[in-house]
Amino acid sequence: MVQNQLDQEVRMGWQLNLCFTLLLVFISLSWGQESSSEDERPSCHHCDLHLLCNCSYGGFTCVPMVTESALTLDLSFNNITVVRDDDLTDHTLLRVLNLQGNRLAVIHPSAFDPLWSLEALDLSENQLTALNNKWFTKLGALQKLNLLNNPYSCLGSPPVFQGLIRLRKLALGGPALTELKKGDLSGVTQLEELTVHANNLTRYESGTLAAIWPLGHVSLSLHEPFLTNIALASTVLRDVSYPETPITLEDLHLAGNLFIQPIEEMAKRRVRHMTFRNLSLSDGSIVNLLVALNGSPLASLSVYGATLMGHGRWEKANWTDHKNIDEFFVKNAVVLDVFQFVSFLQLKFLLHYPRKVSLINSKVFVMPCDTSRLLVNLQYLDMSDNLLTDMTVEETLCNGDGSLKDLRVLNISGNALKSLSTMSRLVQRLYKLTHLDISRTDYSSMPQQCSWPSTLRHLNISGAKLITITPCLPTTVQVLDLSYNDLKAFTLALPDLLELYLSGNKFLRLPPGWLFPNLQTLTIQSNTLNMFGRSDLQSFGRLQNLQSGQNKFVCSCDFVAFFQSGLKEGGDVHLTDGEESYVCDSPLYLQGQQVGQVHLSIAECHRVLFVSVSCVIALFVGTVVCVLLWRLHAFWYLKMMCAWLKAKRGSRRRHQLRDDVSSEALLSYDAFVSYSERDASWVENFLVPELENPGETSEDSINPSYSYRPLNLCLHKRDFLPGQWIVDNIMSAMERSRRTVFILSENFVQSDWCRYELDFSHFWLFDGQSGKDAAILILLEPLSKDDVPKRFCKLRKLMSSTTYLEWPQEEERRGEFWRSLRSALRVEDD
């Protein structure tokens, strides 16, 4: 029994230790994951020049790191679930933070404390089940706050907006919001825009929204209260209804008479501007609506997205008074049973008064002329994005008879119109028409002549298919929009034109400015424009604003210099689209760079001057180098070296031929004599007879019976082979001679070939082909080493290192001269 108890205690202790160990492991793993996630926090580098960091749709699961200088941070539509206390620590300069469309469920109470400059915060479409007032305590500069579509059922306590004294736009609520009570909006003193989504609101304390004053535009979604709790809907509308406060009601299905009470509350408060969004109603509900608004000062009634389930039989309300109505606006309306819908002729009690009527994108194919004539006060008519054709427009405008005599603005853009001449004829008698919008149509050609009302000032034919411009355009027009056509040129003079829009065409250059002497604004973006200059802009005379970005600019030197000096740095013309829109398309190495940041070299921009200066500098440097080389005799040495190398190759070939025939190199001459042609008489009259015929001319008086062996001398004049290159002859003669004798004189120094022979003998001397005394110097006249020019460096070196013989002028000393010469030639007596 005791043993079992001990075993049980041991088992329990082991289990406790195991649980404790697992807990420690879990804590360490959790800490490790947290620190790892902190260390591996992702970065977002999608920030532009305006410090807007667009990190939306990036798949981020936590707040990424961006530059501390960011002004706008868009983190919408990611997978962020939590905002920690240090995620936004460094973003004190942030003005806009967008966290829309994440899975945000947890926000640390001090997460937004560093954002003391924040002006707009969007937390919509997340998973926030409760709002914390500590989130906003430090956001004293906040002006816009969006809390829509989060699963909180109430705003919470204490009031979450208490410190937001500058708040001007507030959006709150969602499908889960069921309660609004007094004090929820405490601290909000005035709003420019209030949006409340409360389709499932079940509890509302009177006065909750009434505490806000002044109150600008109000948008309410009260679908369920309008169906099931009319008293609640009436109380809400009573708190926000003021004469000058526009009210928008969304997501309503008006049927029967129950909805009359909330609308009557609005009418009692003399609301003047009412808008419905996503509205469905029947004939009876329309009659009830008109009855509820009977005699009210309602001036504007707008409907965005309407579904009409009836047939248009509203005659029961023809006794109602709606003379204050000024504007009817209907967009995206759908008639379910359009073929049974009756004429509007029974609604003349509504159509006599409005001055502005808009019927947009509602599949209208015609408005009968009889209906048009009921609009006796009409000044503004918008029937854009419908199914009108040239034929049905004729019916709508009563075949151009001028029935809409007060019409000033006509917009029938986005319809299937094809004949511009028909349109000009239909509006010709609208003598007060100033604005005509016939954009996004099928106009592919323009007639040569058209008739327009003389009052027409604004004409929009953008988004058509025009190829050319003709005099059909009205000359009185001041604002002309021809954007997004297929135009390549504009040659029509319009003296009154102030604004011209040509974006999205195929212009290669700016249109001639003299055609528009009063033009002030020109927009020519997204064309094939490659460049423009000062003269192009000066031709306009009064041009002030230019938008010509997003073109294929050729960044030439002239265009870049003009852009950076004449436009970017300020001038008479201002680039209203920003210099970041001006990007180089060519040359290729500049493609993608902003024109304002391009830096071109002098060689590219001043090529002629650069080449000229370079040539002058090169010529000067070349001249200096040539002079230096000439003074240093480099040309001579170069020429000599070339000759030596060529001759050396010839010598090697001769040695190779001798080796091939297995013959020894035989010496043919005792000495090669190098002398100047001007010293040939001395050589022929003294040297040759003395050495080649010693018996006849010997002047040895001491021993007249003693005779010398005749020597065989090599003289260029008689022994060089004719037709062979002279340098080869010199090399061959030196190879075949035991000695080389140089006859030195002033004439020798001035002879090029003598210098060749001297240099070759010097090379030969150190080439290992002869002995140390291969060269013998004979001075015909006094010539010291210092008298020899410095350029004759080898001769000066030989005179310093080699004993030379001097030709004596006295005859009694010549015998000794010849004996010394023969001794130098190493000739033995017979």
C-alpha positions in Angstrom: 0.0 0.0 0.0 2.8 2.4 1.0 4.7 1.3 -2.1 1.8 2.1 -4.3 1.4 5.5 -2.7 5.1 6.2 -3.3 4.9 5.1 -6.9 1.9 7.4 -7.4 3.8 10.3 -5.9 6.8 9.7 -8.1 4.5 9.4 -11.1 2.8 12.7 -10.3 6.2 14.4 -9.7 7.4 13.2 -13.0 4.3 14.4 -14.7 4.7 17.9 -13.0 8.3 18.0 -14.2 7.3 17.1 -17.7 4.6 19.8 -17.8 7.0 22.3 -16.4 9.6 21.4 -19.0 7.1 21.6 -21.8 5.9 25.0 -20.5 9.5 26.3 -20.5 10.0 24.9 -24.0 6.7 26.6 -25.2 7.7 29.9 -23.6 11.2 29.8 -25.2 9.7 28.9 -28.6 7.2 31.6 -28.3 9.9 34.1 -27.3 12.1 32.8 -30.1 9.3 33.2 -32.7 8.5 36.6 -31.4 12.1 37.8 -31.5 12.6 36.1 -34.8 9.6 37.8 -36.3 10.9 41.0 -34.9 14.3 40.4 -36.4 12.8 39.3 -39.7 10.3 42.1 -40.1 9.7 42.7 -43.8 10.5 45.9 -45.6 8.5 47.8 -48.2 10.5 50.0 -50.7 7.6 51.2 -53.0 7.9 54.9 -52.1 7.8 57.7 -54.6 9.2 61.2 -54.7 6.2 62.5 -52.8 7.1 60.2 -49.9 4.0 58.1 -50.6 4.7 54.4 -49.8 2.2 52.2 -51.6 2.5 48.8 -49.9 -1.1 47.6 -50.6 -1.7 44.1 -51.9 1.8 43.1 -50.8 0.9 40.0 -48.8 2.3 41.4 -45.5 1.4 39.7 -42.3 2.7 42.5 -40.1 3.5 46.2 -40.5 6.5 46.4 -42.8 9.4 48.8 -42.3 9.5 51.8 -44.6 11.5 55.0 -44.7 11.1 57.2 -41.6 10.4 60.3 -43.8 7.2 58.7 -45.3 4.2 61.0 -45.3 1.6 58.5 -46.7 1.7 54.8 -45.8 -0.8 52.6 -47.7 -1.0 49.1 -46.1 -4.5 48.2 -47.4 -5.6 44.7 -48.5 -2.8 42.8 -46.8 -3.0 40.1 -44.1 -2.0 42.1 -41.1 -3.6 40.9 -37.9 -1.9 43.0 -35.2 -0.3 46.4 -34.8 2.3 46.3 -32.0 3.4 49.2 -29.9 6.7 49.6 -31.7 5.5 49.1 -35.3 5.1 52.8 -36.0 7.6 54.3 -33.5 9.8 56.0 -36.1 6.9 57.5 -38.2 6.4 60.9 -36.5 6.0 62.6 -39.8 3.3 60.3 -41.1 0.2 62.2 -42.4 -1.9 59.4 -43.8 -2.2 55.7 -42.7 -4.4 53.2 -44.5 -5.0 49.8 -43.0 -8.2 49.0 -44.9 -9.0 45.5 -45.9 -6.7 43.6 -43.6 -7.5 41.0 -40.9 -6.7 43.4 -38.1 -8.0 42.2 -34.8 -5.6 43.6 -32.2 -4.1 47.1 -31.9 -1.9 47.9 -29.0 -3.2 50.8 -26.9 -0.1 52.9 -27.6 0.4 51.8 -31.2 -0.6 55.2 -32.7 0.9 57.4 -30.0 4.0 58.4 -32.1 1.8 59.6 -35.0 1.2 63.1 -33.6 1.1 64.5 -37.2 -1.4 62.0 -38.5 -4.3 63.6 -40.4 -6.1 60.6 -41.9 -6.6 57.0 -40.5 -8.5 54.2 -42.3 -9.2 51.1 -40.2 -12.2 49.9 -42.3 -13.0 46.3 -43.3 -11.1 44.6 -40.5 -11.9 42.4 -37.5 -12.0 44.9 -34.7 -14.7 43.7 -32.3 -14.2 46.7 -29.9 -12.9 50.2 -30.1 -10.4 51.5 -27.6 -10.3 55.2 -26.7 -6.5 54.9 -26.0 -5.9 54.5 -29.7 -6.8 58.1 -30.5 -5.6 60.0 -27.3 -2.4 61.3 -29.0 -3.9 61.9 -32.4 -4.7 65.6 -31.9 -4.2 66.4 -35.6 -6.5 63.7 -36.9 -9.1 65.0 -39.4 -10.3 61.9 -41.1 -11.2 58.6 -39.4 -12.8 55.6 -41.1 -14.1 52.7 -38.9 -16.6 51.2 -41.3 -17.4 47.5 -41.6 -15.8 46.1 -38.4 -17.6 43.6 -36.2 -18.1 46.0 -33.2 -21.7 46.2 -31.9 -21.3 49.6 -30.1 -18.8 52.4 -29.9 -17.8 51.6 -26.3 -17.2 53.5 -23.2 -15.5 55.9 -22.4 -16.1 57.9 -25.6 -13.5 56.9 -28.1 -13.5 60.3 -30.0 -13.0 62.5 -26.9 -9.7 64.0 -27.9 -10.3 64.4 -31.6 -11.1 68.1 -31.6 -10.0 68.6 -35.2 -11.9 65.6 -36.6 -13.9 66.7 -39.7 -14.8 63.4 -41.5 -16.0 60.4 -39.6 -17.3 57.1 -40.9 -18.5 54.4 -38.5 -20.7 51.3 -38.2 -21.1 48.1 -40.1 -23.3 45.0 -40.2 -22.7 44.3 -36.5 -23.6 47.8 -35.1 -26.8 47.5 -33.1 -26.5 50.4 -30.6 -25.9 54.1 -30.5 -26.4 56.0 -27.3 -25.8 59.5 -26.0 -22.2 60.3 -25.3 -20.8 58.0 -28.0 -19.7 61.0 -30.1 -18.7 63.1 -27.2 -15.8 65.4 -28.2 -16.8 65.6 -31.8 -18.0 69.2 -32.1 -18.3 69.7 -35.9 -18.1 67.6 -39.0 -17.9 68.2 -42.7 -18.9 64.6 -43.4 -20.6 61.9 -41.3 -21.2 58.4 -42.5 -23.1 55.9 -40.4 -23.7 52.3 -41.6 -26.5 51.0 -39.3 -28.6 48.7 -41.4 -29.1 46.5 -38.3 -29.5 49.2 -35.7 -31.9 48.2 -32.9 -31.3 50.8 -30.2 -30.8 54.5 -30.6 -31.0 57.2 -28.0 -32.5 60.4 -29.2 -30.0 63.2 -29.5 -26.9 61.0 -30.1 -26.2 62.6 -33.4 -27.9 65.9 -32.7 -25.0 67.0 -30.5 -22.8 67.5 -33.6 -23.1 71.0 -35.0 -22.4 72.3 -37.5 -22.9 69.2 -39.5 -22.0 68.9 -43.2 -23.0 66.1 -45.5 -24.6 63.1 -43.8 -24.8 59.6 -45.3 -27.0 57.0 -43.5 -27.6 53.3 -44.2 -30.8 52.3 -42.4 -32.2 49.4 -44.4 -33.6 47.4 -41.5 -35.0 50.3 -39.4 -36.9 51.6 -42.5 -38.5 48.1 -42.7 -39.1 47.2 -39.1 -38.5 50.2 -36.8 -39.9 53.3 -38.4 -39.7 55.2 -35.1 -36.0 54.6 -34.7 -35.4 55.7 -38.3 -37.5 58.8 -37.8 -35.5 59.7 -34.6 -32.2 59.3 -36.4 -33.3 61.4 -39.3 -34.7 64.1 -37.0 -31.3 64.4 -35.3 -29.3 65.0 -38.5 -31.7 66.9 -40.7 -30.9 70.6 -41.2 -31.9 72.8 -44.2 -28.4 73.2 -45.5 -27.2 69.7 -44.7 -27.3 67.3 -47.7 -28.6 63.9 -46.6 -27.9 60.6 -48.4 -29.9 57.5 -47.6 -28.5 54.1 -48.7 -29.7 50.6 -49.2 -33.5 51.4 -49.0 -36.3 49.3 -50.2 -39.3 51.6 -50.1 -42.7 49.8 -50.3 -46.1 50.7 -48.8 -46.7 53.7 -46.7 -44.5 53.0 -43.6 -41.5 54.9 -44.8 -43.5 58.1 -45.1 -42.8 59.1 -41.5 -39.0 59.3 -41.7 -39.3 61.3 -45.0 -41.8 63.6 -43.4 -39.4 64.3 -40.6 -36.9 65.4 -43.1 -39.4 67.5 -44.9 -40.4 69.2 -41.6 -36.8 70.1 -41.0 -36.8 71.7 -44.4 -34.0 69.6 -46.0 -33.1 71.0 -49.3 -30.7 68.3 -50.7 -31.7 64.7 -50.7 -29.8 61.7 -52.2 -30.7 58.0 -52.5 -28.2 55.2 -53.2 -29.1 51.6 -54.0 -32.8 52.3 -54.0 -35.7 50.1 -55.0 -39.2 51.4 -55.2 -42.6 50.9 -56.8 -45.2 53.2 -58.3 -47.0 53.5 -55.0 -43.8 54.3 -53.1 -42.9 57.0 -55.6 -46.4 58.6 -55.1 -46.0 58.4 -51.4 -42.6 60.0 -51.6 -43.9 62.9 -53.7 -46.8 63.3 -51.2 -44.4 63.3 -48.3 -42.3 66.0 -49.9 -45.3 68.1 -50.9 -44.6 71.8 -50.4 -41.1 71.2 -49.0 -38.2 73.4 -50.0 -36.4 70.5 -51.6 -34.2 71.8 -54.3 -32.1 68.8 -55.3 -33.1 65.2 -55.6 -30.5 62.7 -56.7 -30.7 58.9 -57.1 -27.6 56.7 -57.6 -28.6 53.1 -58.5 -32.4 52.9 -58.7 -34.6 49.9 -59.5 -38.1 50.9 -60.7 -40.6 48.0 -60.2 -43.6 49.9 -61.5 -44.9 51.2 -64.8 -44.6 55.0 -64.2 -48.2 55.7 -63.1 -47.7 58.5 -60.7 -50.7 60.6 -61.7 -52.1 60.4 -58.1 -49.5 62.9 -57.0 -50.2 65.5 -59.7 -51.8 67.8 -57.0 -48.5 68.0 -55.1 -46.4 71.2 -55.1 -42.7 70.8 -56.1 -42.0 74.2 -57.5 -38.8 74.5 -55.4 -37.2 71.5 -57.1 -34.2 72.7 -59.1 -32.3 69.6 -60.0 -33.1 66.0 -60.8 -30.2 63.6 -61.0 -30.6 59.9 -61.9 -27.7 57.6 -62.5 -27.7 53.8 -63.1 -31.4 53.5 -63.1 -33.1 50.2 -64.2 -36.8 49.8 -65.2 -37.7 46.2 -64.8 -40.7 46.3 -67.1 -39.5 49.0 -69.6 -42.0 48.0 -72.3 -45.0 48.8 -70.1 -43.5 52.0 -68.8 -45.9 54.9 -69.6 -44.9 58.3 -71.0 -43.6 61.1 -68.8 -46.4 63.3 -70.1 -48.4 62.7 -67.0 -45.5 64.1 -64.9 -45.6 67.7 -66.2 -46.2 68.8 -62.6 -42.6 67.7 -61.9 -41.0 68.7 -65.2 -42.0 72.4 -65.4 -39.6 73.5 -62.6 -36.1 71.9 -62.7 -33.3 73.7 -64.4 -30.9 70.8 -64.2 -31.8 67.3 -65.3 -29.3 64.4 -65.5 -30.2 60.9 -66.7 -27.0 59.0 -66.9 -26.2 55.4 -67.8 -29.9 54.4 -67.6 -30.3 52.8 -71.1 -32.4 55.6 -72.4 -32.7 55.4 -76.2 -35.0 58.4 -76.7 -36.7 61.3 -74.9 -39.8 62.3 -76.8 -40.0 65.8 -78.1 -43.2 66.4 -76.2 -41.4 65.5 -72.9 -38.5 67.9 -73.9 -41.0 70.7 -74.4 -42.3 70.2 -70.8 -38.8 71.2 -69.5 -39.5 74.9 -70.0 -36.9 76.0 -67.4 -34.2 73.6 -68.4 -30.7 75.0 -68.5 -28.6 71.8 -68.0 -29.3 68.5 -69.7 -27.0 65.4 -69.2 -28.0 62.2 -71.0 -24.5 60.7 -71.2 -23.8 57.0 -71.5 -27.2 55.9 -72.8 -28.4 54.4 -76.1 -29.0 57.5 -78.1 -28.4 57.6 -81.9 -28.4 60.4 -84.4 -32.1 59.7 -85.2 -33.3 59.6 -81.5 -31.3 62.7 -80.7 -33.2 64.5 -83.4 -36.4 63.5 -81.6 -35.0 64.5 -78.2 -34.0 68.0 -79.5 -37.2 68.4 -81.5 -35.4 68.3 -84.8 -33.5 71.4 -84.0 -36.5 73.8 -83.7 -35.0 75.4 -80.6 -37.6 74.2 -78.1 -35.1 74.1 -75.3 -34.6 77.8 -75.7 -32.9 78.3 -72.2 -30.5 75.4 -72.5 -26.9 76.3 -71.7 -25.2 73.0 -71.1 -25.8 69.8 -73.2 -24.0 66.6 -72.5 -24.8 63.6 -74.7 -21.3 61.9 -74.5 -21.0 58.2 -74.5 -23.7 57.6 -77.1 -23.7 56.0 -80.5 -23.6 59.3 -82.5 -21.9 59.3 -86.0 -22.8 62.5 -87.8 -21.2 65.7 -86.6 -23.1 67.8 -89.1 -26.4 66.5 -87.7 -25.4 67.5 -84.2 -24.3 71.0 -85.4 -27.7 71.4 -87.1 -29.7 70.3 -84.0 -28.0 72.8 -81.7 -27.8 75.6 -84.1 -30.9 77.3 -82.8 -30.1 76.9 -79.1 -29.0 80.5 -78.8 -28.0 80.3 -75.2 -25.9 77.1 -75.5 -22.4 77.6 -74.1 -21.2 74.1 -73.3 -21.5 71.0 -75.6 -20.1 67.6 -74.7 -20.2 65.1 -77.5 -17.2 63.0 -76.4 -16.8 59.2 -76.5 -18.9 59.0 -79.6 -18.3 57.4 -83.1 -17.4 60.6 -85.0 -14.8 59.4 -87.5 -14.9 62.4 -89.9 -15.6 66.1 -89.8 -17.4 68.0 -92.5 -15.9 71.0 -94.1 -18.6 73.4 -92.9 -20.8 73.4 -89.8 -23.2 75.9 -88.2 -23.0 76.4 -84.5 -24.7 78.8 -82.1 -22.6 82.0 -81.6 -22.7 81.5 -77.9 -20.8 78.2 -77.9 -17.7 78.5 -75.8 -16.9 75.0 -74.5 -16.7 72.0 -77.0 -15.7 68.5 -76.0 -15.1 65.9 -78.8 -12.6 63.8 -77.0 -12.6 60.0 -77.2 -14.0 59.9 -80.7 -12.2 58.6 -83.9 -11.4 61.9 -85.7 -8.4 61.8 -88.1 -8.4 65.4 -89.4 -9.6 68.8 -88.3 -11.6 71.0 -90.7 -13.2 74.5 -90.5 -16.3 72.8 -89.1 -15.1 73.7 -85.6 -16.7 76.8 -84.2 -14.4 79.8 -84.3 -16.0 81.2 -81.1 -14.9 78.3 -78.9 -12.7 79.1 -75.9 -12.2 75.6 -74.5 -11.7 72.8 -76.9 -11.1 69.2 -76.0 -9.9 66.9 -78.8 -8.1 64.4 -76.6 -7.8 60.7 -77.5 -8.5 60.9 -81.2 -6.2 60.0 -84.1 -5.1 63.5 -84.9 -1.6 64.2 -86.3 -1.8 67.9 -87.0 -3.8 71.0 -86.1 -3.9 73.8 -88.7 -7.1 75.6 -88.0 -6.9 79.2 -86.6 -9.0 79.8 -83.5 -8.4 83.3 -82.3 -10.6 83.1 -79.2 -9.3 79.8 -77.9 -8.0 79.9 -74.3 -7.6 76.1 -73.5 -6.7 73.3 -75.8 -6.6 69.6 -74.9 -4.8 67.3 -77.3 -3.7 64.4 -75.1 -3.7 60.8 -76.5 -3.3 61.7 -80.2 -0.4 61.3 -82.6 1.2 64.7 -82.7 4.9 64.8 -83.5 5.4 68.4 -82.6 3.5 71.2 -81.0 0.8 72.9 -83.1 1.7 76.3 -84.6 1.3 78.9 -81.9 0.3 81.7 -84.2 -3.0 79.9 -84.8 -4.0 80.5 -81.2 -2.9 84.0 -80.2 -4.9 84.0 -76.9 -4.2 80.4 -75.8 -3.3 80.1 -72.1 -3.5 76.4 -71.4 -2.2 73.5 -73.6 -2.4 69.9 -72.8 -0.7 67.5 -75.2 0.3 64.5 -73.1 0.7 60.9 -74.3 1.4 61.7 -78.0 4.5 61.0 -80.0 6.0 64.4 -79.3 9.8 64.1 -79.2 10.9 67.6 -78.4 10.1 71.3 -78.4 12.0 74.5 -77.9 11.8 78.1 -76.8 10.7 79.3 -80.3 7.8 76.8 -80.3 6.4 78.2 -77.0 7.1 81.8 -77.8 5.0 81.5 -80.9 1.9 81.0 -78.7 2.2 84.5 -77.3 0.1 84.1 -74.1 0.7 80.5 -73.1 0.9 80.0 -69.3 0.2 76.4 -68.5 1.6 73.4 -70.4 1.1 69.7 -69.9 3.2 67.7 -72.4 4.6 64.9 -70.3 4.4 61.1 -71.0 5.7 61.6 -74.6 8.7 59.9 -76.3 11.2 62.7 -75.8 14.6 62.7 -77.6 17.0 64.0 -75.0 19.1 66.1 -77.3 21.4 68.8 -75.9 19.2 71.6 -77.1 16.0 70.1 -75.6 17.6 69.2 -72.3 19.2 72.6 -71.9 16.0 74.4 -72.7 14.0 72.2 -70.4 16.3 72.6 -67.4 16.9 76.3 -67.9 13.7 77.7 -69.6 11.0 75.4 -68.1 12.2 73.6 -64.9 13.8 76.7 -63.4 10.8 78.9 -64.0 9.7 81.1 -66.9 6.6 82.3 -68.6 5.3 78.8 -69.1 4.6 76.5 -66.2 4.6 72.7 -66.3 1.4 71.9 -64.5 1.9 68.1 -64.8 5.2 68.0 -62.9 8.7 67.4 -64.3 8.6 63.7 -63.3 6.3 63.1 -66.3 9.1 64.2 -68.7 11.2 61.1 -69.3 13.8 60.4 -72.0 12.9 57.8 -74.6 16.1 58.1 -76.6 19.1 57.9 -76.9 19.1 54.3 -75.5 21.6 55.0 -72.6 19.3 57.7 -71.3 16.0 55.8 -71.7 13.9 56.0 -68.6 15.7 59.0 -67.0 13.9 62.2 -66.1 14.8 65.0 -68.5 15.3 67.4 -65.6 18.0 65.1 -64.1 20.0 64.4 -67.3 23.5 65.7 -67.5 25.1 65.7 -70.9 28.9 66.2 -71.5 30.5 69.0 -73.5 31.6 66.5 -76.1 27.9 65.5 -76.8 26.4 69.0 -76.7 29.2 71.0 -78.5 30.6 68.4 -80.8 31.9 70.8 -83.5 33.6 73.0 -81.0 34.9 70.0 -79.1 36.3 68.4 -82.2 37.8 71.7 -83.3 39.5 72.4 -79.9 40.6 68.8 -79.7 42.2 69.0 -83.2 43.9 72.2 -82.3 45.2 70.8 -79.1 46.3 67.6 -80.8 48.0 69.6 -83.6 49.8 71.7 -81.0 50.8 68.7 -78.9 51.9 66.9 -82.1 53.9 69.9 -83.2 55.6 70.1 -79.8 56.3 66.4 -79.8 57.7 66.5 -83.4 60.0 69.4 -82.5 61.2 67.6 -79.4 61.8 64.4 -81.4 63.6 66.4 -84.1 65.8 68.1 -81.5 66.5 64.8 -79.9 67.0 63.2 -83.4 64.5 60.5 -82.6 63.4 60.3 -86.2 67.0 59.5 -87.2 67.3 56.8 -84.7 64.0 55.4 -85.6 64.9 55.3 -89.2 68.2 53.8 -88.4 66.7 51.2 -86.2 64.3 50.2 -88.9 67.1 49.9 -91.4 69.2 48.0 -89.0 66.4 45.5 -88.2 65.7 44.9 -91.9 69.4 44.5 -92.6 69.8 42.2 -89.7 67.1 39.9 -91.0 68.9 39.9 -94.3 72.1 38.9 -92.6 70.5 36.1 -90.8 69.1 34.8 -94.1 72.5 34.9 -95.6 74.0 32.9 -92.6 71.2 30.4 -92.9 71.9 29.9 -96.6 75.6 29.4 -95.8 74.7 26.8 -93.2 72.3 25.0 -95.5 75.1 24.5 -98.1 77.5 23.5 -95.4 80.0 26.2 -96.3 82.0 28.4 -94.0 81.7 32.1 -94.0 84.8 33.4 -95.9 86.2 36.9 -95.3 86.6 38.6 -98.7 88.1 41.9 -97.6 90.7 43.0 -95.1 88.9 46.3 -94.4 85.7 48.1 -95.3 86.3 51.8 -95.8 83.6 54.2 -94.7 84.1 57.7 -96.0 82.2 60.7 -97.3 81.8 61.2 -101.0 83.5 64.5 -100.6 86.6 62.7 -99.2 86.8 60.2 -102.1 89.8 61.9 -103.7 91.9 61.3 -100.5 90.8 57.7 -100.4 91.5 57.1 -104.1 94.8 59.0 -104.3 96.3 58.1 -100.9 94.6 55.2 -99.1 93.9 52.8 -101.9 97.3 53.0 -103.6 99.2 52.8 -100.3 97.3 49.7 -99.0 96.5 47.9 -102.2 99.7 48.6 -104.1 102.3 49.0 -101.3 105.3 48.3 -103.6 104.7 51.2 -105.9 103.8 53.9 -103.5 105.6 52.9 -100.4 107.2 55.9 -98.7 109.3 53.8 -96.3 112.7 55.4 -96.6 114.3 53.5 -93.7 114.2 50.1 -95.4 113.3 50.6 -99.1 113.8 46.9 -99.7 111.1 46.0 -97.2 107.6 45.4 -98.8 104.1 44.8 -97.5 101.5 42.4 -98.6 98.7 44.2 -100.6 95.4 44.6 -98.8 92.0 44.0 -100.3 89.8 47.0 -99.4 86.0 47.2 -99.8 84.8 50.5 -101.3 81.2 51.2 -101.8 81.9 53.0 -105.1 83.4 49.9 -106.8 82.4 46.9 -104.6 78.7 47.3 -103.8 76.4 45.1 -105.8 74.2 47.1 -108.1 70.4 46.7 -107.8 70.7 45.7 -104.1 69.4 47.8 -101.2 72.3 49.9 -100.0 71.8 48.9 -96.3 72.1 45.2 -97.3 75.3 46.2 -99.2 76.7 47.9 -96.1 75.8 44.9 -93.8 77.2 42.4 -96.3 80.5 44.4 -96.7 80.9 44.6 -92.9 80.3 40.9 -92.5 82.9 40.1 -95.1 85.5 42.5 -93.8 88.0 42.0 -90.9 88.1 45.6 -90.1 86.1 48.8 -90.7 88.0 52.0 -91.4 86.2 55.3 -90.8 87.6 58.3 -92.6 86.5 61.1 -90.2 86.1 64.7 -91.3 83.4 67.4 -91.4 82.1 65.8 -94.5 81.8 62.5 -92.7 79.7 64.0 -89.9 77.3 65.5 -92.5 76.8 62.3 -94.4 73.7 60.1 -93.6 75.2 57.0 -95.1 78.4 57.4 -93.2 76.3 57.6 -90.0 74.5 54.4 -91.1 77.9 52.7 -91.5 79.1 54.0 -88.2 76.1 52.9 -86.3 76.1 49.5 -88.0 79.7 49.0 -87.2 78.9 49.8 -83.6 76.1 47.2 -83.5 78.4 44.8 -85.2 81.1 45.5 -82.7 78.9 44.4 -79.8 77.1 41.7 -81.7 79.9 39.2 -81.1 80.8 38.9 -84.8 84.3 40.5 -84.6 86.9 41.4 -82.2 87.2 44.4 -80.0 89.1 46.5 -82.5 86.7 46.2 -85.4 86.6 49.9 -86.0 89.6 52.1 -87.0 89.3 55.9 -87.0 91.3 58.1 -89.2 91.0 61.9 -88.8 91.7 63.7 -92.1 91.6 67.1 -90.3 91.7 68.2 -86.7 88.4 67.0 -85.1 88.1 66.7 -81.3 85.3 64.9 -79.5 83.8 68.2 -78.4 83.7 69.4 -82.0 81.4 66.5 -82.9 77.7 67.3 -82.4 76.1 65.6 -79.5 73.7 63.8 -81.7 76.6 61.7 -83.0 76.7 59.9 -79.7 78.3 56.7 -81.1 81.1 58.6 -82.8 81.8 60.5 -79.6 81.8 57.3 -77.7 84.3 55.6 -80.2 86.6 58.7 -80.1 86.6 58.4 -76.3 87.2 54.6 -76.2 89.2 53.9 -79.4 92.7 55.2 -80.4 92.4 57.0 -83.7 95.0 58.1 -86.3 95.4 61.6 -87.5 96.5 62.3 -91.1 99.6 64.4 -90.9 99.9 67.5 -93.1 103.7 67.1 -93.2 105.0 64.6 -95.7 107.8 63.4 -93.5 105.3 62.1 -90.9 103.1 60.2 -93.4 105.4 57.1 -93.3 104.8 56.7 -89.7 101.0 57.1 -90.3 100.9 54.3 -92.8 102.9 52.0 -90.6 100.5 52.7 -87.7 97.6 52.0 -90.0 99.0 48.7 -91.2 99.7 47.8 -87.6 96.2 48.5 -86.7 95.0 46.4 -89.6 97.3 43.6 -88.2 99.1 43.0 -91.4 102.4 41.0 -91.1 105.4 41.9 -93.3 106.3 39.6 -96.1 
